């Protein structure tokens, strides 16, 4: 009985040391949770009870061996207890923690929302979780992953590739997905290459949201045409990237469009703007940049060599048919300005085209007009007269002439 008590005390001391070791190791990384402490205590009690049972069994074995004169009881117990100590130490400190850790890692990687591919030192793909298969075709094999990602990284061996993170566009049968891939290499404590792994994160939703934000920042919400901000940048970029190309800037306006909203309602007015936008996109060449500036004012930038007057005229004529009743008839006019090499302000270019449009805005037989030097000179003269009007009134430069008119009707003089 004394031997059993001594060994029981040794077991208690061993597990006290093991418990302190475990707690200290856990504290090195983070604070110990109550659940972890309870788990250690329960495991310690369970192992203690099982060990005590094994001691009792070993004693019976020792008595049996002594009865057949094989070995004395004390030596049998010493050998068996030494074996038990090694058994306990191995499973407590090495096998169980390592096995539990491996199972936890496999579970975490297998149930992660990120994709994971693992390759050994010979570039053999040894593990792929289900998320990776969702990024690719269902029939792909592990060998296919090896070749595919080597080609993607541009290397023959993963060891030669640089660690990097990049986004790749992947196409499946029913969708397009954007995957952020991170490639890393693994080394042991001696710095020897052990393998590589690739993690994949599905950024499709993030990138689609970003694209949607970018689209809304450059397009008009009502008509889906480009907005004024994008049009300004696009025209300047065209001038910079194609300095030898001559461009026309066309400015269009719907005459008395406010009456449409008053007579037929804002929904009808918005519908006319949407249909007019669609008409311009389908009628004009692909290289033309069409934008809605504000309200019913639109602008077009198109290479001079691609511009055709008959296309513009037909577009304006078709647009006037979008709302034609006995109460109201649409009238749409356009002004055309040839962009000069020295022009830098797009708003000024639009103003020049607008000036040309205003010269025919009240002419129902003419749909468009070009901006030219004669027009510019006339506009400047009118502007000068308007600016000098107030000063002329103050200086009494206006003279009033009364003209006496006589009208004859059926031989009678009428005043």
Order of alpha helices (4+ residues) and beta strands (2+ residues): alpha-alpha-alpha-alpha-beta-beta-alpha-alpha-beta-beta-beta-alpha-alpha-beta-alpha-alpha-beta-beta-alpha-beta-alpha-beta-alpha-beta-beta
